[in-house]
Structure formats: structure tokens, C-alpha cells
């Protein structure tokens, strides 16, 4: 790009060459386009490029490289570290890359990374098929998948990346490639857990699994340390058809829970059983026997109903969260979790217990860049709130202190739940040889670290 022209003129020339839309500070939709899902971040890019196809993405990458402008990539905009936006740089906004091609004969789907997990789920379940994403339907499939994807199918079908067959990627050189087991296998390995470090992923191809029947929903129990321990033990012993996410949190003012419980801590077990109702009843009976349920909405339903509790997209709370993997949930662990939640001043706070195992644990540790297959349980803490940088700093400290109280110092972390934690947090996500291999692949595909607005893996020297 000819740097004799003012940047504004250069961006106008870029806009003229694209099929998509370039939104700058001169446009009335600028604030809407730059806004991300989390209220922690209020960044003002030079331009948001709502790309229309993969060629647009390549052109914007080449432009960013020529102008030395910082480059952010937005799929759903939920990056906990704020990487969906940039101050003074360019944003590649993928939301118009929303094509979906379902092949019922091969049970596969090509999905654009502008889609959310809820949109893909609702489309494929019409065919009696499923791919497991995370615990929210509003999150973009791009960032979720590249970090791993731990959700309601984790014991039955593993991580989201365990269903990933191929990815269409635009590299830092502006090349458009398909990465799969036979083409660019090193890149395909890195994309499965290594985040957005290696290029802009525009489409993902998933293997779909049959789901002829599903039983799921929330089981609300009293939040005692004993109940948390019992729930985790039962989740570990359950058939692989049952995956759970236990959320210890204040009960929101929902009509299916008596008003006397609103605002009080409860154990909300999100139950997901892949199979018929009679088999689900047997698998769920021990959980229902832990204590008299405060509410029980577990029943036959579409899988997409698991996303019914998602907050509306217009809500933009600030969020602080941390996670670590542990071997078990002890009475001491559960007691400390409750104490941390009681000490948190936010009205919306949560401790999570995700019991893993099953298909998740049968994938070899070195098969993907997600290196935590021996982890038995993932614990997490999350707080939602309103306020500026000082408030965020306070809740970041709370989340860090909370997770450190229930995990060992050297515990490993889930990259999608990392905030702005620095080198120590990042190395907790990529231990040992995984880190070294990722750095070598980064040096091959992005030697100048153009894609650095992420949980950044620096290229090997």
C-alpha cells in the first residue's frame, strides 16, 4: 500500500476493492459494529470490515500487513481477553460468513465462522444430527472451536475439535488453504486448541453425530458442599451418554423456581443425556436422589433447548473468569468454592464444575494442541458486573484468588477461559512440548506475529 496517501484514503481504496462493507468512524453504524459482547472492552478501531467472503479476508490481511495496522478478528465477539476488538487497528468481522452446508449422506457440515453455536445446532438437529459446542448458544463457533470446545457432549463425543474434519484458513501471507489430516497437517493440529494464532479461519467442517433422542435441562438442588461433592462423583460414574455442567450460582428470578429461593446460591446441574427417556431416567435417578430438588426441568427436548437460559444479546456485562483442571472435587474443594462465591459482591457470580472423561479422555494428549486429556474435572469461576477498569481489576483478582484456592499452583488451564493473565496463565494452557511445537508452527505460518490479538503464542526464533 502506498504510504504517500493518508490512511483514510487508503481505507477508502480498500473498501472499493471488497465485496463486504467497511465501517469507519464516519459511519452512523460505527458504534454498533465495533461493540463486542463483553462490557469490559470499549475499543475504537480505525475500521471494522464486515467481510463477505474469503477473498475479502485475504485482502484485509494483505492491507494490514502493508500498513502495519493491528489486526483483530471477530467471530461472536465473546473473547474473555478482549481480543475481538482493537484500539486504532482493523477488525475483520466474520459475522456475514454464515453459510451452512449439511451433507446428510456423509453426516458432515461446512459452517461459516460467522455463525453461532446455537445457529448451527438448530440447523443440524433438524436432520437428527449434532455436533457438541459449548454451554452457550450465542458464542461464535470460530473462537469456541479453536480453543477446544468443552460442552454438553464432552463425555459422549469429546471436545468440539474432536468433531473437526477440516478448516478453511487465510494465512498471514494472504494464502487461502484447507487444513485437514492430509493437507497442512501441522496447521490442522495447531488449530485444534491453539486459538487464533495461525490465521483467520473462515469455514469449519465438522463430523456430525446421530442424535435420535435427547433428554436435558436444569436440575436445581440446594448448594451445600456435600451436594456438590456427591454431584461430581455421580457425574464421574455416570454412563458416557450423560454429560453435566454444574453451576453454583444465585438463582435468577425465573418463574419455575419459587420466589423464596431467588437470589440464593443453588447447585444448578445442567444435564444432557444422549438417548431415549427410559435410559435417561435411570441415569438421572441418583442425581435426583441427592436432595429434594428445588426445581426439576430435565426432560425430553431438542438439544438446542440447552441454550434456553442464555442471556439476551443486548446484555453486555463485564466478565471476569478463570479455570483450572483438577483430579477430583473434595469436600474441602466444595467448601472453598462456596466461600469464594459468598465473598464475591457481584449479584451474578458462578462456580462451575465440569466432570470430563469418556470420549474426551480417549484422545491421545499429543493428537491436538489441546493438551489436557488427563484432566478429570474442570473448575471455573465467573463474575458479571458493571463498572470501569478499577471494578474489572477487583473482580479479576477475585476470580484469580478463587481458582487458586481450589487448585494446585501448577494446575493447567482452558485457553478459552483465560483473561488477560500474562505469560504464566498462557503457559498453563499450553504445557511442555505442546508450547514448543505451537511456537514452531507459528514461525512457519505467521513469523511476524501478525495474528497477535489472541492468547498469543510467539513464533520460535
Residue pairs with C-beta under 8 A, 6 or more apart in sequence:
1 10
1 63
1 66
1 67
2 10
3 67
5 13
7 46
7 67
8 24
10 63
10 67
11 22
11 24
11 46
11 47
14 22
14 49
14 59
14 60
14 63
15 21
15 22
17 59
18 49
18 51
18 52
18 56
18 59
18 60
19 52
19 53
19 55
19 56
20 49
20 50
20 51
20 52
20 53
20 56
20 96
21 49
21 50
21 52
22 47
22 48
22 49
22 50
23 29
23 30
23 33
23 34
23 47
23 48
23 49
23 50
24 30
24 46
24 47
24 48
25 44
25 46
27 33
30 48
33 48
33 50
33 93
34 43
34 44
34 45
34 48
34 85
34 91
35 77
35 316
36 43
36 74
36 77
36 78
36 79
36 82
36 84
36 85
36 316
37 76
37 77
37 78
37 84
37 138
37 313
37 316
38 77
38 78
38 79
38 80
38 82
38 316
38 317
38 318
38 319
39 316
39 317
39 318
39 319
39 386
40 82
40 318
40 319
40 320
40 392
41 82
41 84
41 85
43 82
43 85
43 86
43 87
44 87
44 88
45 72
45 85
45 86
45 87
45 88
45 89
45 90
45 91
46 69
46 88
46 89
46 90
47 90
47 91
48 90
48 91
48 93
49 56
49 60
49 90
49 91
49 92
49 93
50 93
50 95
50 96
51 57
51 60
51 92
51 93
51 94
51 96
51 97
52 96
53 97
54 97
54 168
54 170
54 176
54 202
54 203
55 176
57 92
57 94
57 170
57 200
57 202
58 170
58 174
58 175
58 176
59 174
60 71
60 90
60 92
61 71
61 92
61 170
61 171
61 172
61 174
61 200
61 450
62 174
63 69
63 90
64 70
64 71
64 89
64 90
64 450
65 172
65 174
65 448
65 450
69 88
69 89
69 90
70 86
70 87
70 88
70 89
70 90
70 452
70 453
71 86
71 89
71 90
71 91
71 92
71 450
71 451
71 453
72 83
72 84
72 85
72 86
72 89
72 90
72 91
72 92
72 453
73 83
73 84
73 91
73 92
73 94
73 142
73 196
73 200
73 451
73 453
73 454
74 84
74 85
74 91
74 92
74 93
74 94
74 95
74 140
75 84
75 94
75 95
75 113
75 114
75 140
75 141
75 142
75 143
76 84
76 116
76 138
76 139
76 140
76 141
76 142
76 143
76 144
77 84
77 85
77 140
78 84
78 136
78 138
78 139
78 140
78 143
79 143
80 319
80 321
80 416
80 417
80 418
80 419
81 418
81 419
81 420
81 454
81 455
82 420
83 196
83 453
83 454
83 455
84 91
85 91
86 453
89 453
92 200
94 112
94 113
94 114
94 140
94 142
94 200
94 202
95 114
95 140
96 114
97 112
97 113
97 114
97 115
97 202
97 203
98 112
98 114
98 115
98 119
99 110
99 111
99 112
99 203
100 109
100 110
100 111
100 112
100 115
100 119
100 120
100 123
101 109
101 110
101 111
102 108
102 109
102 123
102 124
102 127
102 129
102 208
103 109
104 127
104 129
107 129
107 207
107 208
107 209
107 210
108 165
108 205
108 206
108 207
108 208
109 120
109 123
109 124
109 129
109 131
109 205
109 206
109 208
110 203
110 204
110 205
111 120
111 141
111 203
111 204
111 205
111 206
112 202
112 203
113 140
113 141
113 142
113 201
113 202
113 203
113 204
114 140
114 142
115 140
115 141
116 137
116 138
116 139
116 140
116 141
117 133
117 134
117 136
117 137
117 138
117 139
117 140
117 141
117 144
117 151
117 307
118 136
118 137
118 138
118 304
118 307
118 310
119 137
120 131
120 133
120 141
121 130
121 131
121 133
121 137
121 303
121 304
121 307
122 302
122 304
124 130
124 131
124 208
125 211
125 302
125 303
125 304
127 208
128 210
128 211
128 212
129 208
129 209
129 210
129 211
130 153
130 157
130 208
130 209
130 210
130 211
130 274
130 303
131 153
131 157
131 160
131 163
131 206
131 207
131 208
131 209
132 149
132 151
132 152
132 153
132 154
132 156
132 157
132 158
132 159
132 160
132 163
133 139
133 141
133 144
133 145
133 149
133 151
133 160
134 144
134 149
134 150
134 151
134 160
134 416
135 151
135 152
135 245
135 270
135 306
136 307
136 310
137 304
137 306
137 307
137 310
138 307
138 310
138 311
138 313
141 160
141 204
142 196
142 201
142 204
143 195
143 196
143 416
144 160
144 416
145 160
145 161
145 164
145 201
145 204
146 161
146 191
146 192
146 193
146 194
146 195
146 196
146 201
147 193
147 195
147 370
147 414
147 415
147 416
148 159
148 160
148 161
148 192
148 193
148 370
148 414
148 415
148 416
149 159
149 160
149 161
149 416
150 159
150 354
150 356
150 360
150 378
150 414
150 416
151 160
151 243
151 245
152 216
152 243
152 245
152 270
152 272
152 303
152 306
153 209
153 243
153 272
153 274
154 243
154 354
154 356
154 358
154 359
154 360
155 238
155 240
155 241
155 242
155 243
155 355
155 356
155 357
155 358
155 359
155 360
156 209
156 240
156 241
156 243
156 274
156 358
156 359
157 163
157 209
157 359
158 358
158 359
158 360
158 362
158 363
159 360
159 363
159 370
160 206
161 191
161 192
161 193
161 368
161 370
162 359
162 360
162 363
162 368
163 206
163 207
163 208
163 209
164 191
164 192
164 204
164 205
164 206
164 207
165 180
165 181
165 205
165 206
165 207
166 178
166 179
166 180
166 188
166 204
166 205
167 178
167 179
167 180
167 188
167 191
167 201
167 203
167 204
167 205
168 176
168 177
168 178
168 201
168 202
168 203
168 204
169 176
169 177
169 178
169 179
169 184
169 187
169 191
169 198
169 199
169 200
169 201
169 202
170 176
170 177
170 199
170 200
170 202
171 177
171 198
171 199
171 445
171 446
172 199
172 445
172 446
172 447
172 448
172 450
172 451
177 183
177 184
177 187
177 199
178 184
179 185
179 187
179 188
179 191
180 188
180 205
181 188
186 441
186 444
187 198
187 199
187 441
187 445
189 367
189 368
189 369
189 437
189 441
190 197
190 198
190 369
190 437
190 438
190 441
190 442
190 445
191 198
191 201
191 369
192 368
192 369
192 370
193 368
193 369
193 370
193 371
193 415
194 369
194 430
194 438
194 441
194 457
195 415
195 454
195 455
195 457
196 451
196 453
196 454
197 438
197 442
197 446
197 451
197 454
197 455
197 456
197 457
198 441
198 442
198 445
198 446
198 451
199 445
199 446
199 451
200 451
211 274
211 303
213 274
213 275
213 276
213 277
213 300
214 272
214 273
214 274
214 275
214 300
214 301
214 302
214 303
215 271
215 273
215 275
215 276
215 277
215 280
215 284
215 298
215 299
215 300
215 301
216 270
216 271
216 272
216 273
216 298
216 299
216 301
216 303
216 305
216 306
217 270
217 271
217 297
217 298
217 299
217 301
217 305
217 306
218 268
218 269
218 270
218 271
218 295
218 297
218 298
218 309
219 268
219 269
219 271
219 284
219 287
219 288
219 293
219 295
219 296
219 297
219 298
220 251
220 257
220 266
220 267
220 268
220 269
220 293
220 294
220 295
220 296
221 227
221 231
221 266
221 267
221 268
221 269
221 290
221 291
221 293
221 294
222 266
222 267
222 291
222 294
223 248
223 264
223 265
223 266
223 267
223 338
224 267
224 291
224 338
225 331
225 334
225 335
225 337
225 338
226 331
226 334
227 267
227 290
227 291
228 246
228 248
228 267
228 329
228 334
228 337
228 338
228 353
229 329
229 330
229 331
229 333
229 334
230 290
231 244
231 246
231 267
231 269
231 287
231 290
231 353
232 246
232 328
232 329
232 353
232 355
232 377
233 329
234 286
234 287
234 290
235 242
235 244
235 246
235 353
235 355
236 355
236 357
236 376
236 377
238 244
238 283
238 286
239 279
239 283
240 357
240 358
240 359
241 273
241 274
241 275
241 279
241 283
242 271
242 272
242 273
242 274
242 280
242 283
242 284
243 272
243 358
244 269
244 270
244 271
244 272
244 354
244 355
245 269
245 270
245 352
245 353
245 354
246 267
246 268
246 269
246 270
246 352
246 353
246 354
246 355
247 267
247 268
247 269
247 270
247 350
247 351
247 352
248 265
248 266
248 267
248 268
248 337
248 338
248 341
248 350
248 351
248 352
248 353
249 265
249 266
249 268
249 341
249 348
249 349
249 350
249 351
250 263
250 264
250 265
250 266
250 347
250 348
250 349
251 257
251 261
251 262
251 263
251 264
251 265
251 266
251 268
251 294
252 262
253 259
253 262
253 263
254 262
256 295
256 297
257 294
257 295
258 294
261 294
263 347
265 338
265 341
265 342
266 294
269 287
270 306
271 284
271 287
271 298
272 303
272 306
273 279
273 280
273 283
273 284
277 299
277 300
280 298
284 298
288 296
311 317
317 348
317 384
317 385
317 386
318 384
318 385
318 386
318 387
318 391
318 392
318 395
319 382
319 383
319 384
320 382
320 383
320 385
320 392
320 395
320 396
320 398
320 399
320 419
321 380
321 381
321 382
321 383
321 399
321 417
321 419
322 380
322 381
322 399
322 400
322 402
322 403
322 413
322 417
322 418
322 419
322 421
323 352
323 378
323 379
323 380
323 381
323 403
323 413
323 414
323 417
323 418
324 378
324 379
324 380
324 403
324 406
324 407
324 411
324 412
324 413
324 428
325 372
325 375
325 376
325 377
325 378
325 379
325 407
325 411
325 412
325 413
325 414
326 333
326 375
326 376
326 377
326 378
326 379
326 406
326 407
326 408
326 411
327 376
327 377
328 376
328 377
329 353
329 377
329 379
333 379
333 406
336 405
336 406
337 351
337 379
337 381
337 402
337 406
338 351
339 405
340 351
340 381
340 398
340 401
340 402
340 405
340 406
341 349
341 350
341 351
341 381
341 402
343 398
344 383
344 395
344 398
344 402
346 383
346 384
346 385
346 395
348 383
348 384
348 385
349 381
349 382
349 383
349 384
350 380
350 381
350 382
350 383
351 379
351 380
351 381
351 402
352 378
352 379
352 380
352 381
352 382
353 377
353 378
353 379
354 377
354 378
354 379
354 380
355 376
355 377
356 375
356 376
356 377
356 378
357 376
360 373
361 373
361 374
361 376
362 373
363 373
364 373
365 371
365 372
365 373
365 374
366 433
366 434
369 430
369 434
369 437
369 438
371 412
371 430
371 431
371 432
371 434
372 412
372 414
375 412
378 414
379 403
379 406
379 407
380 403
380 414
380 417
381 398
381 399
381 402
381 403
382 399
383 395
383 398
383 399
385 391
385 395
396 419
396 420
399 419
400 421
411 428
412 428
412 429
412 431
413 425
413 428
413 429
414 429
415 426
415 429
415 430
415 455
418 425
418 426
418 429
418 455
419 425
426 455
426 456
426 457
427 435
429 455
430 438
430 457
435 457
436 460
438 457
439 457
439 458
439 459
439 460
440 460
442 449
442 457
442 458
442 459
442 460
443 459
443 460
443 461
446 459
447 459
448 459
449 456
449 458
449 459
